[in-house]
Amino acid sequence: MADAVQDTGVDPVSTLIRHSLDALSSGERKVGRAILANYPIAGLGTVAELAQRASVSPPTVVRFVTRLGFSGFPAFQKRLVREVQERLGSPLEQYDRADLNSDDGELARASRVFSGSIAATIADLPESEFDRVVALLSDPRRRVRLIGGRFSHLLADYLGAHLTLLRPGAQTIGADGFTRLTAVTDTRRDDVLVVFDYRRYDPEIVRFARRCAERGADVVLFTDRWLSPAADVACAVLPAGVEAPSPFDSLVPALAVVETVIAGVTDRLGEDGRRRLETMEDLRSGTTDHPV
């Protein structure tokens, strides 16, 4: 029997579950997947309700939370409740955080927060999920479309611009309702939809992802460590920290994830990506006879 995962008091439950799946029994894995599929709501009911959702016995649920390092189901739910409070926290509620009023100065505090959050984010990325994302975005047979929320659309635009340089068939979806409606209508099986959605999640983005998944698209989700509700239709999820030296959640760690994905796609496309860049540069400088 594998050792239980240490309860650090810091890692979100979703991270504990993902890191422990390989060490769990088949029944315990069913419980973990049931929670991740509707996170964190699935874990906030009774033991019997979770057992029914996962098609296992109530004792299997109790063994599962113990294997994660919790003393029992109440302690497990207490952590989930704390996460819900954190993920719903508004910038206004963050203003009085003690760590925002430290005495080491703004620059030192920013260096500490950002370096720590980026390092933790990259270290915690599930390698199998990362590899799947790179493979999907590198497949020239698949059309890739990207969408983001009020702030995270910046990441969608950034990744989309790089994919356009490296491969054909990448498009960022705008914010207006008609554009999104036609995008859902035009979704084809085997399309790849890249979704950026971070806490205080955008219900329109989540709804859009679900509709595209229903039409056969593979959904790739970039989100925070508490997981957007769009995770329940995603085939791959890349979470990032949101820690910032201000009351506002930061996209800096998420941008580091995007940059890492860009590096992976560039490596995987290899010479094909290089030839595409060369052609575009030739056209831009007017050194070829290709039509623009």
JOKAVEN-V646561 format. One record per residue. N is the residue number from 1. RES is the residue in one letter. PHI is phi as a letter, one per 20 degrees, with the letter a starting at -180 (none if undefined). PSI is psi in whole degrees, 0 to 359 (* if undefined). OMEGA is omega in whole degrees, -180 to 180 (none if undefined). Layout:
n={N | N}
res={RES | RES}
phi={PHI | PHI}
psi={PSI | PSI}
omega={OMEGA | OMEGA}
This chain:
n={1 | 2 | 3 | 4 | 5 | 6 | 7 | 8 | 9 | 10 | 11 | 12 | 13 | 14 | 15 | 16 | 17 | 18 | 19 | 20 | 21 | 22 | 23 | 24 | 25 | 26 | 27 | 28 | 29 | 30 | 31 | 32 | 33 | 34 | 35 | 36 | 37 | 38 | 39 | 40 | 41 | 42 | 43 | 44 | 45 | 46 | 47 | 48 | 49 | 50 | 51 | 52 | 53 | 54 | 55 | 56 | 57 | 58 | 59 | 60 | 61 | 62 | 63 | 64 | 65 | 66 | 67 | 68 | 69 | 70 | 71 | 72 | 73 | 74 | 75 | 76 | 77 | 78 | 79 | 80 | 81 | 82 | 83 | 84 | 85 | 86 | 87 | 88 | 89 | 90 | 91 | 92 | 93 | 94 | 95 | 96 | 97 | 98 | 99 | 100 | 101 | 102 | 103 | 104 | 105 | 106 | 107 | 108 | 109 | 110 | 111 | 112 | 113 | 114 | 115 | 116 | 117 | 118 | 119 | 120 | 121 | 122 | 123 | 124 | 125 | 126 | 127 | 128 | 129 | 130 | 131 | 132 | 133 | 134 | 135 | 136 | 137 | 138 | 139 | 140 | 141 | 142 | 143 | 144 | 145 | 146 | 147 | 148 | 149 | 150 | 151 | 152 | 153 | 154 | 155 | 156 | 157 | 158 | 159 | 160 | 161 | 162 | 163 | 164 | 165 | 166 | 167 | 168 | 169 | 170 | 171 | 172 | 173 | 174 | 175 | 176 | 177 | 178 | 179 | 180 | 181 | 182 | 183 | 184 | 185 | 186 | 187 | 188 | 189 | 190 | 191 | 192 | 193 | 194 | 195 | 196 | 197 | 198 | 199 | 200 | 201 | 202 | 203 | 204 | 205 | 206 | 207 | 208 | 209 | 210 | 211 | 212 | 213 | 214 | 215 | 216 | 217 | 218 | 219 | 220 | 221 | 222 | 223 | 224 | 225 | 226 | 227 | 228 | 229 | 230 | 231 | 232 | 233 | 234 | 235 | 236 | 237 | 238 | 239 | 240 | 241 | 242 | 243 | 244 | 245 | 246 | 247 | 248 | 249 | 250 | 251 | 252 | 253 | 254 | 255 | 256 | 257 | 258 | 259 | 260 | 261 | 262 | 263 | 264 | 265 | 266 | 267 | 268 | 269 | 270 | 271 | 272 | 273 | 274 | 275 | 276 | 277 | 278 | 279 | 280 | 281 | 282 | 283 | 284 | 285 | 286 | 287 | 288 | 289 | 290 | 291 | 292}
res={M | A | D | A | V | Q | D | T | G | V | D | P | V | S | T | L | I | R | H | S | L | D | A | L | S | S | G | E | R | K | V | G | R | A | I | L | A | N | Y | P | I | A | G | L | G | T | V | A | E | L | A | Q | R | A | S | V | S | P | P | T | V | V | R | F | V | T | R | L | G | F | S | G | F | P | A | F | Q | K | R | L | V | R | E | V | Q | E | R | L | G | S | P | L | E | Q | Y | D | R | A | D | L | N | S | D | D | G | E | L | A | R | A | S | R | V | F | S | G | S | I | A | A | T | I | A | D | L | P | E | S | E | F | D | R | V | V | A | L | L | S | D | P | R | R | R | V | R | L | I | G | G | R | F | S | H | L | L | A | D | Y | L | G | A | H | L | T | L | L | R | P | G | A | Q | T | I | G | A | D | G | F | T | R | L | T | A | V | T | D | T | R | R | D | D | V | L | V | V | F | D | Y | R | R | Y | D | P | E | I | V | R | F | A | R | R | C | A | E | R | G | A | D | V | V | L | F | T | D | R | W | L | S | P | A | A | D | V | A | C | A | V | L | P | A | G | V | E | A | P | S | P | F | D | S | L | V | P | A | L | A | V | V | E | T | V | I | A | G | V | T | D | R | L | G | E | D | G | R | R | R | L | E | T | M | E | D | L | R | S | G | T | T | D | H | P | V}
phi={none | f | f | f | f | f | e | f | n | d | f | f | g | g | f | g | f | f | f | d | g | f | e | e | f | f | f | f | f | f | f | g | f | f | f | f | f | b | e | e | g | f | e | d | e | e | g | f | f | f | f | f | f | e | m | c | e | g | f | f | f | f | f | g | f | f | f | f | o | e | f | r | f | g | f | g | f | f | f | f | f | f | f | f | f | f | f | e | f | e | g | f | f | e | f | e | g | f | f | e | d | f | e | e | n | f | f | f | f | f | f | f | f | f | f | f | f | f | f | f | f | f | f | e | f | f | f | f | f | f | f | f | f | f | f | f | f | e | e | f | f | d | f | d | c | c | b | b | e | g | d | f | f | f | f | f | f | f | f | f | f | f | f | f | f | e | b | e | n | d | b | e | e | f | e | f | f | f | f | f | f | f | f | f | g | e | f | d | g | m | f | d | d | e | d | d | b | d | g | m | g | e | f | f | f | f | f | f | f | f | f | f | f | f | e | o | f | e | e | d | d | d | b | e | f | e | m | g | g | f | f | f | d | e | e | b | c | d | e | c | f | c | f | b | e | c | f | e | f | d | e | f | f | f | f | f | f | g | f | f | f | g | f | f | f | g | f | f | f | l | f | f | f | f | f | f | f | f | f | f | f | f | f | f | e | m | e | c | e | f | f | e}
psi={128 | 156 | 151 | 151 | 135 | 131 | 98 | 342 | 359 | 311 | 138 | 155 | 322 | 322 | 317 | 318 | 312 | 321 | 344 | 353 | 318 | 338 | 357 | 160 | 168 | 320 | 319 | 324 | 324 | 319 | 314 | 315 | 325 | 322 | 314 | 329 | 337 | 66 | 137 | 5 | 320 | 335 | 1 | 1 | 203 | 166 | 317 | 319 | 318 | 321 | 319 | 319 | 321 | 355 | 45 | 179 | 155 | 320 | 331 | 323 | 316 | 317 | 323 | 310 | 329 | 320 | 334 | 347 | 7 | 152 | 341 | 180 | 322 | 319 | 321 | 313 | 327 | 319 | 317 | 318 | 319 | 320 | 319 | 318 | 320 | 316 | 338 | 0 | 130 | 161 | 325 | 319 | 341 | 350 | 329 | 14 | 135 | 325 | 348 | 352 | 29 | 164 | 7 | 3 | 155 | 316 | 316 | 319 | 317 | 318 | 316 | 313 | 311 | 317 | 319 | 318 | 319 | 314 | 316 | 321 | 311 | 320 | 328 | 356 | 127 | 121 | 322 | 322 | 317 | 314 | 323 | 318 | 313 | 318 | 317 | 316 | 343 | 352 | 109 | 347 | 346 | 132 | 134 | 129 | 146 | 145 | 146 | 175 | 204 | 315 | 323 | 352 | 337 | 321 | 322 | 316 | 319 | 311 | 319 | 320 | 321 | 319 | 323 | 325 | 328 | 336 | 158 | 166 | 25 | 134 | 136 | 135 | 131 | 178 | 343 | 150 | 320 | 319 | 318 | 323 | 313 | 328 | 318 | 314 | 322 | 359 | 132 | 154 | 138 | 2 | 154 | 122 | 119 | 119 | 132 | 118 | 119 | 169 | 157 | 51 | 148 | 112 | 332 | 321 | 317 | 315 | 318 | 315 | 317 | 320 | 320 | 322 | 321 | 332 | 7 | 3 | 146 | 121 | 126 | 126 | 124 | 122 | 188 | 180 | 348 | 349 | 119 | 150 | 342 | 348 | 335 | 350 | 6 | 142 | 346 | 138 | 129 | 100 | 155 | 154 | 162 | 13 | 141 | 158 | 19 | 175 | 352 | 139 | 144 | 145 | 6 | 310 | 323 | 322 | 324 | 321 | 315 | 314 | 322 | 320 | 317 | 317 | 319 | 317 | 318 | 314 | 319 | 322 | 330 | 235 | 329 | 316 | 320 | 317 | 322 | 317 | 319 | 316 | 316 | 320 | 321 | 316 | 320 | 323 | 354 | 25 | 2 | 168 | 8 | 139 | 147 | *}
omega={-178 | 178 | 175 | 177 | -179 | 177 | -176 | -175 | -178 | -178 | 174 | -178 | -180 | 178 | 177 | -179 | -177 | -178 | -176 | -172 | -177 | -177 | -175 | 173 | -178 | 178 | 179 | 176 | 177 | 178 | -180 | -179 | 177 | 179 | -179 | -178 | 178 | -171 | -3 | -172 | -176 | -178 | -175 | 175 | 180 | 176 | -179 | -180 | 179 | 178 | 179 | 179 | -177 | -178 | 176 | 178 | 176 | 177 | 177 | 177 | -180 | 178 | -180 | -177 | 176 | 178 | 176 | 178 | 179 | -179 | 180 | -177 | 177 | 179 | 177 | -179 | 177 | 177 | -180 | 179 | 178 | 178 | 179 | 179 | 180 | -174 | 179 | -178 | 178 | 176 | 179 | 180 | -179 | -172 | -175 | 176 | -176 | -176 | 177 | -177 | 180 | -172 | -174 | 177 | -174 | -176 | 179 | 179 | 179 | 179 | -179 | -176 | -175 | -179 | 179 | -177 | 178 | -179 | -179 | -180 | -179 | -179 | -176 | 180 | 176 | -174 | -180 | 179 | 179 | -179 | 180 | 179 | 180 | -180 | -179 | -177 | -179 | -176 | -176 | 178 | -177 | 174 | -178 | 175 | -172 | 180 | 179 | -177 | -173 | 177 | -173 | 174 | 177 | 178 | 177 | 179 | -177 | 179 | 180 | 180 | 179 | 179 | 179 | 177 | -171 | -173 | 176 | 170 | 177 | -176 | 175 | -177 | -179 | -172 | -174 | -173 | -178 | 179 | 180 | 178 | 179 | 179 | 176 | -179 | -176 | -178 | 179 | 175 | -179 | 167 | 174 | 177 | 178 | -174 | 173 | -178 | -176 | -165 | -155 | -168 | -176 | -178 | 178 | 177 | 180 | 180 | 179 | -180 | -179 | 180 | 179 | 178 | 178 | -179 | 172 | 180 | 170 | -176 | 173 | -174 | 168 | -175 | 178 | -174 | 178 | 173 | 171 | 175 | 177 | 180 | -176 | 176 | -176 | 175 | 177 | -177 | 177 | -179 | 178 | 173 | 179 | -176 | -178 | 176 | 179 | 178 | -175 | 176 | -178 | 173 | -179 | 178 | 179 | 177 | 177 | 176 | 179 | 180 | 179 | 177 | 178 | 178 | 179 | 179 | 179 | 179 | -176 | 180 | 174 | -175 | 178 | 178 | 179 | 179 | 179 | 177 | 179 | 179 | 180 | 179 | 177 | 179 | -179 | -178 | 178 | -177 | 177 | 179 | -180 | 177 | 178 | none}
